[in-house]
Amino acid sequence: MDSPPMSLTCAQCARKLGDLVAQLPVNDIEETWKEVELTAQQLANGLRVRDGPDDNHTMLGKTLLPQNLTTLLSSALNGALIPGASRTAPVFEILRVGANLCVEHDQNRGHLLEAGFPQAVVSLLEGYTDTIPEEPQMDPFPMSIAHLQVVKTAVGVLLNATLTYEPVRNRLISLEVAKTIFRLSTALYPPAAWMRATSNLHLLDTTSTDITFDRIAESWTIRAGLSSWAGRLISELQDDVHPLFSQEVLPYLVQSLIAFTPPLLAAPPPPHFTQPSQLRTTLLNTDFDLLSESCSHLESSALDVTDVRLSLARGFTFPAEHHGIPCFSAMLDFVEKGKYPPLWYVQSENGLEGGDVSKKEKAFDDCKAAVIKAVVEVSGDDKNLDILWDDSDDTQPGGEFVSRMIDWIRAFVNGETSGNGRDDLVICATLSLGNITRGESHSTILLSQPHDIARLLSSDVLLAPSTDIKLKHGVIGLLKHLAQSSSQMPSNRAALSAAGVIQRILKSGVWDDRSDFMLEIVQVNAIGTIKHLCNNSVDNACNFILEPVDSQDPPSTGLSQLLALVKRSDIVAIKSEGTRILVNLIRSLWTNERRDEPTSEEEQQTRQQKRLKAMDALLTPACAEALAALIGRSAKHLILINEGVVASSLLSMHRDGGALVLNALTAPLPVEATPPSTGSAPVSTPASTSSETMDSPIIFSPTGASSKIPSVRHALDQLVVTLKSESIPAEVRTNICAFFGQISRRGTGDGLQRLKDATRPLLEELVSVHGQSMLGSAAKKVLDMWISE
């Protein structure tokens, strides 16, 4: 045999490898493979030089070298999953050649792809993956140094071939290599496993006398480097189009979370790692990199992959879903109990520097935020509702998940966690409970003992003016869900009212004029909560209108805050939904209330006086104009027009209300309330004056309108347009006719004449077309009233 090719050029080494490929079919012996190893080693070393006088990379990429590498790799395996002991060194050097050949060289990446080399490397890694257990293991999978080097270098080949090169990247995605890489790297480097095990790193036939600390350190160094490269490769493969992971990977993803959660987090290090060292710092950094990657993948998978969300919820109840690993519980435990590793804070020249620790603390908090988002996404999937909400245990109403979320809120309110800044737990809990609280029965369970959630949510610590807006978002959003059931369940409204929810929201400052990217949705949720609580409730309506808001300077009431918000905001949803509170206030105060509990005559008188005072407070131009603006801006939302009509009609029943309403109806609309000259006709949704109307969902203006509607300058113009349209339900148009009749009884002067001039021909046409029907009779009644005047 030839002597080791220690002085060959890169081109000569490449030709030599080609000759060896040709010899293998007839000379497949150890000496040949030793020569392959030495030749490939020299070529790989030569290709590490990128700025030499000769462009070896481009030249060799155009030769048969890429195809020869693929052939050599296949021949070395000879049909086996992984190389035998005598072939690991040649395979290692072959992989090094491939990795160095394509570094920052797109042409060679393409040549290797055409030769099938990355595909062959993927098959090699799949072979190694087939040797590891199906289920995640706490301890590292035993593997020799030689095989570890092969696996690490194989990952390096794929990483070098993928960077900035879409063809290889797309091929690896199609081969689902991310799952293979993640399973294999996690098996070889389980997060924080070095804190628990050092003796089982090597193959079982390795004697204890051969296991020196140097070999232990070498094994952990390779494993940590492999984990780092695997993480970089998976990040390169990730995009917004192709989800990398399915539910099968969840047990591997949560291993990092478990490692950063007691009791594993608090375990003392083994003897070789008790003192700070460069290796220990490397392992600490690798553990944290794994945590960051795992949390990011959990978040993106929960956002993008339905099966992941469903699997996490199923696993919460059925541990067999994930080979007995409670993935969703591990996520909750990490959010609640996960902490910074104590070894971060050991001062040493080989330890983490102060600045690095601060950055890691911030990044660790970001990891928790990512897992919280994943938890909220899981709870937000409708298919998980019946899994996460469990009524099977009377001692734990709502089930384990519901009880745990409420426990997080209670601990914060009672001061057990607030001092540690754990408002993230409350944010997670309130958003998750808001997602799974559906209907009256769920709300009743949360508002009843032992949960008594209204008292918790209305505490000062959760809704103080200084409370973070993200926390207010979760709390008030959940309150809105609970309040939605109040019209059908008076007991639920009573619980929320007794807890002082309305006043607490008014004191929280969410309706103040502040600039915050989340403030608008919080304001809308606060409006929704109060809107539902003031529906068919004289007491809540009176308190909202009359009761001064503590800690406000100057003093304000709920009504004054609301009117200021509606006038100030340029968000249509806030203006329209805020005005719907006025609708509910008027309906509650102007209609007869049924009270089941007996009250004394004195109490009735006091209550009636308060009611009349509240009614007087609503008899202002500001309220009438807000209702008129609601009608004028709602050309695309028939339900809002109907609500504005009904509330304005009730308001005009008061001796002082007719003139106010008539003036608002015929006054020019503010610019924001004037609909565009083109858009959709009013939505033909059957409207009702029942409580169902008040519980309708928030209305947001749609886009993409196509049909034309007349431009309106006054709310009266919009009513004329609605009354003309035969596509509008007769009930709504009848309500408009009744409204015209009502304000005609109270209105006088030019405003009344303008009403008559604008609507008389239309009313006469309705009588002619609809005759004795409900709509025709209502129109005729108005005309008869005008004739008799």
Stockholm file with secondary structure:
# STOCKHOLM 1.0

chainA/1-789         MDSPPMSLTCAQCARKLGDLVAQLPVNDIEETWKEVELTAQQLANGLRVRDGPDDNHTMLGKTLLPQNLTTLLSSALNGALIPGASRTAPVFEILRVGANLCVEHDQNRGHLLEAGFPQAVVSLLEGYTDTIPEEPQMDPFPMSIAHLQVVKTAVGVLLNATLTYEPVRNRLISLEVAKTIFRLSTALYPPAAWMRATSNLHLLDTTSTDITFDRIAESWTIRAGLSSWAGRLISELQDDVHPLFSQEVLPYLVQSLIAFTPPLLAAPPPPHFTQPSQLRTTLLNTDFDLLSESCSHLESSALDVTDVRLSLARGFTFPAEHHGIPCFSAMLDFVEKGKYPPLWYVQSENGLEGGDVSKKEKAFDDCKAAVIKAVVEVSGDDKNLDILWDDSDDTQPGGEFVSRMIDWIRAFVNGETSGNGRDDLVICATLSLGNITRGESHSTILLSQPHDIARLLSSDVLLAPSTDIKLKHGVIGLLKHLAQSSSQMPSNRAALSAAGVIQRILKSGVWDDRSDFMLEIVQVNAIGTIKHLCNNSVDNACNFILEPVDSQDPPSTGLSQLLALVKRSDIVAIKSEGTRILVNLIRSLWTNERRDEPTSEEEQQTRQQKRLKAMDALLTPACAEALAALIGRSAKHLILINEGVVASSLLSMHRDGGALVLNALTAPLPVEATPPSTGSAPVSTPASTSSETMDSPIIFSPTGASSKIPSVRHALDQLVVTLKSESIPAEVRTNICAFFGQISRRGTGDGLQRLKDATRPLLEELVSVHGQSMLGSAAKKVLDMWISE
#=GR chainA/1-789 SS CCCCCTTCCHHHHHHHHHHHHHHTTTCCSHHHHHHHHHHHHHHHHHHTCCSSSSCHHHHHHTTTHHHHHHHHHHHHHTTCSSCCTTTHHHHHHHHHHHHHHTTTCHHHHHHHHHHTHHHHHHHHHHHHHTTSCSSCCSSCCCCCHHHHHHHHHHHHHHHHHHTTCHHHHHHHHHTTHHHHHHHHHHHHSCTTGGGTCSTTSSCTTSCGGGCCHHHHHHHHHHHHHHHHHHHHHHHHHCCSSSCCCCGGGHHHHTHHHHHTSTTGGGCCCCGGGSSCCHHHHHHHHHHHHHHHHHHHHHHHHHHHCHHHHHHHHHHHHCGGGGTTCCHHHHHHHHHHHCCCCGGGGCCCTTSCCHHHHHHHHHHHHHHHHHHHHHHHHHHHCGGGHHHHSCCSCTTSTTCHHHHHHHHHHHHHHTTSSGGGTTHHHHHHHHHHHHHHCCHHHHHHHHHSTTTCHHHHHTSHHHHCTTSCHHHHHHHHHHHHHHHTTTTTCHHHHHHHHHTTHHHHHHHTTTTSSCCCTTHHHHHHHHHHHHHHHTTTCHHHHHHHHHSBCTTCSSCCBHHHHHHHHHHHCCCHHHHHHHHHHHHHHHHHHHSCCCCCSCCCHHHHHHHHHHHHHHHHHHCSHHHHHHHHHHHHHCTTCHHHHHHHHHHHHHHHTSTTHHHHHHHHHHSBCCGGGSCCSBCCCCCCCCCCSSHHHHTCCCCCCCCCCCSBCCCCSBHHHHHHHHHHCTTSCHHHHHHHHHHHHHHHHHCCHHHHHHHHHHHHHHHHHHHHHHTTSHHHHHHHHHHHHHHHC
#=GC SS_cons         CCCCCTTCCHHHHHHHHHHHHHHTTTCCSHHHHHHHHHHHHHHHHHHTCCSSSSCHHHHHHTTTHHHHHHHHHHHHHTTCSSCCTTTHHHHHHHHHHHHHHTTTCHHHHHHHHHHTHHHHHHHHHHHHHTTSCSSCCSSCCCCCHHHHHHHHHHHHHHHHHHTTCHHHHHHHHHTTHHHHHHHHHHHHSCTTGGGTCSTTSSCTTSCGGGCCHHHHHHHHHHHHHHHHHHHHHHHHHCCSSSCCCCGGGHHHHTHHHHHTSTTGGGCCCCGGGSSCCHHHHHHHHHHHHHHHHHHHHHHHHHHHCHHHHHHHHHHHHCGGGGTTCCHHHHHHHHHHHCCCCGGGGCCCTTSCCHHHHHHHHHHHHHHHHHHHHHHHHHHHCGGGHHHHSCCSCTTSTTCHHHHHHHHHHHHHHTTSSGGGTTHHHHHHHHHHHHHHCCHHHHHHHHHSTTTCHHHHHTSHHHHCTTSCHHHHHHHHHHHHHHHTTTTTCHHHHHHHHHTTHHHHHHHTTTTSSCCCTTHHHHHHHHHHHHHHHTTTCHHHHHHHHHSBCTTCSSCCBHHHHHHHHHHHCCCHHHHHHHHHHHHHHHHHHHSCCCCCSCCCHHHHHHHHHHHHHHHHHHCSHHHHHHHHHHHHHCTTCHHHHHHHHHHHHHHHTSTTHHHHHHHHHHSBCCGGGSCCSBCCCCCCCCCCSSHHHHTCCCCCCCCCCCSBCCCCSBHHHHHHHHHHCTTSCHHHHHHHHHHHHHHHHHCCHHHHHHHHHHHHHHHHHHHHHHTTSHHHHHHHHHHHHHHHC
//
